[in-house]
Amino acid sequence: MSSHPSLSPTIHRDTHLREPTKVYARWIGYCREHSRSLSQTPESTHVYSASILPERPLKIGMRVRILATSPAWYSGLREDQDAYEVYDAHVVGAITGVVGWKGRKVVLEIANECAVNRVKSVRLRIPFAPEATVQLYLDDVRVGRREAQEADLNTTAEVRSRPDDPRCDAAACAPPWRKLVGESFLWEPMVEDVGERPGDPGGRRKVPKLLMGWTDLDPVQEGRCFNH
């Protein structure tokens, strides 16, 4: 029998649900691991912290979708202090395991599947409240870890999504403008093409080669983690 009333001795992992479980969390920082090879670019890990209860208790193997929270009073002074606006953080993927603890919060690792977001490893800190925030098993929890207290949980929060917020489609995700105009938008006419220009002999001229593309800026510094 389990020595902890809220933990199961079973080591069965959760099977994937059709729709990822929604997790409400705020972005608090990022860090970058040192690369062993000079030819490899170090990968960054972003960190989110949650106090609002997720859509359902989180399990190892469960696919989740992180909705980043922002106090509603940022955009309206008359908003309730417990009201939050949420937007899709473009973090969708399976929880791969427990990677640490932060006080009474357990740190879960998520393998991000989003094709647009360059961050592929995400860590989520969430209060350790068995059957409320997480459903972990004996092999996931070290002896002596403290459960979350009532003050660690925000059970009165009111969350609402932005109507114009694009939804992440995981591996099929693409920037909104690419969905509207297609891949050909990335390419300007090549040198072999010609364009109209009144006044030129014959009314035509050569067009210089120009390649335009979309890039994702990632303000990460090596060897340091940044917390907000």
N, C-alpha and C positions, 0 to 999 in steps of 0.2 A: 504494500500500500504506500501511497505517497505521503511523505512527511509534511507536506504543505497542502492545506485543504483546497487551495485554488489552483494547484498545478496537477496535471495529468501525468501518470507514469508512462503513457503511451508515446511512442516516438513517431507516430504517423504524421506526415506533413500534409498541409492543405492542398487540395487540387485546385486548379485555376478556375475561377469563376468567369462567366461570359463577359461581364463588365467589371473593370477595375474598381476596387473599393476606394471611396473618396477619403482623403486625409487632409485635414485643415492644419496648416503649419506656416510659420513665418521663417523666412530665410535669415540666418544669423551669421553666416560666414563661409569661408572656403579655404582650402589649403591645397598645396601641390607637393606630391611626393618627389624626392630626388631620383633622377634617372641614373641607372648604372651605365648607360651608354650615351656618349656625347651625340650620337646620331639620332637618338630617340627623344621626342618631346615629352617632358614629364606630364602625366595626366593629373588633372585637378579633381578634387572631391568637394562637393558643396554640402553644406550642413543646414538642416531645417530643424526647428524645434516646435513641438506641439503641446498645447494644454487643452484644446477643444477635443471632445470625444470624436473619434473617427466614425465613419458610417457604420462599421461593425468592428469587433475586436480583430486585431491584426495577428496573422499567423505566418510562420515561415513557409515560403512558397506562394503566398497570396500575392496577386498582382494588385498594385495600388496606383492611384492617381493623386499627386499632390496638388492641392489648390492653395496657393499662397495667400495669406491673410494680410489685410491692411485695415487699421481702424477707420470706420466710416467717417469719423469726425475730421479726418484729414481733408475730405472733400466737402464737408458740410458742418459748420459749427454747431448746428442744432441737433446733430445726430446723437443717438443714445451711446453711452460709453461702452455698452456691451454689443454694439452693432459692428459687424465687420464686412468689408467687401472682399471677395475672393476672385482671383484670376488664375487661369491655368498656368502652372509653372513649367510646363513641358517636361514633366518628370512622370513617366509611366513605365512600370516594370515590376518584376517580382522581388519580394523580400528574400534575400539570399541567406541571411543569418543574423545573429547577435554579434556585434563587434566590440561592445564595450558598455560602460555605464557612466552616467553623469549624475551623481547624487542618487535621487530616487527616480531617475529617468533611465530607461534602457535605450541603448543606441542600436538601431537596426540599419542594415545596409541594403540598398536598393540598386539593382542593375537597370539603369535607365535605357529604355528602348527607343526614345524619341530620335528620329532621323535628323531633326533640326538642331537640337541641343547638343553641343559638343561635350557637355559633361555627362559621362557615362557611369560614374559612381557617385551615389548620393547617400548621405547618412541622415537618419531621422531619429531625433531624441524625443521620446514620448514617455509620460509618467507610467511607471510600472504599477498598473492597476489590473490584476488578473481578472479576466472575464468582462472587463469594462473597456480597457484600451488594447489589451493584448491577450492572446491565448498561447502561452509558451509551455514547454515541457521541461521535465527535470534536467535533461541534458543541456538545456539552454540557459538555465539560471544557476549561478553559483550560490553556495550556501552562505547565508548571512546578508543577502541583498535585501534592502528595505523596500517595502511597498510604498506607493504614493499616498499622500495624505489628501484630505478633502480640499485643502487650500491649493494643491498642485493642479487641480482640475477646474476648467472653466465650463461649468454646466449650464450657464445662463446665456451663453453667447448666441447672438442672432447673426447668421451668415447669409449673404446674398451674392449671387454671381452677377458680373457685368454682362448685360445683354449682347454687347458687341465683342465679347472676348472670344477669340478663336479657340477651338477645342483641339487639343493634341491628339493626333491619330497614330501615336507610337511610331512603329517602323515605317508607316505610310505618311508620316507628317511632312508638311511642306509649308513654306512661308505663304501667308494669305494671298499676296500678289501673284505668286507663281501659279496658284490654283485658278486665278482669273485669266492670266495672259498666256500661260504655258511656258515650256522651256525655251521657246524661240525668242522670248523677251531678253534672254541673256546675251544674245548675239546681235552686234551691229553689222552692217554690210562689210564684206571683205574687200580687199583691194581689187579683186576681179570684177566686183560689182560697180555700177555707175549710178549717178544720181542726177536729178534735174537741177540746173543752175542757169537761169536766164542771163544772157549776156555773154556766156562762153560760146566759142565757135561750135556750132552744132547743138548748142543748148545742153551739153552733157559734160561731165567731168569725172575724174577718178575720185573715189572716196577712200580715205586712208583707213588702214586696218585698226579696229578698236574692239577690244574684248572687255565686256563688263560682267561683273559677277557679284553675288551676294556673299558677304562675310559676316561671321559672328564674332564680335569682340569679346574677349575673355580677360578681364583685368585681374590676373592672378600673378603673384610674385612667388618665386621659388623659395622653398624651404620655410615658409611661414604660413600660419593659419590666421585668418582675420575673423573676428567675431563682432557682431553688432549688438 
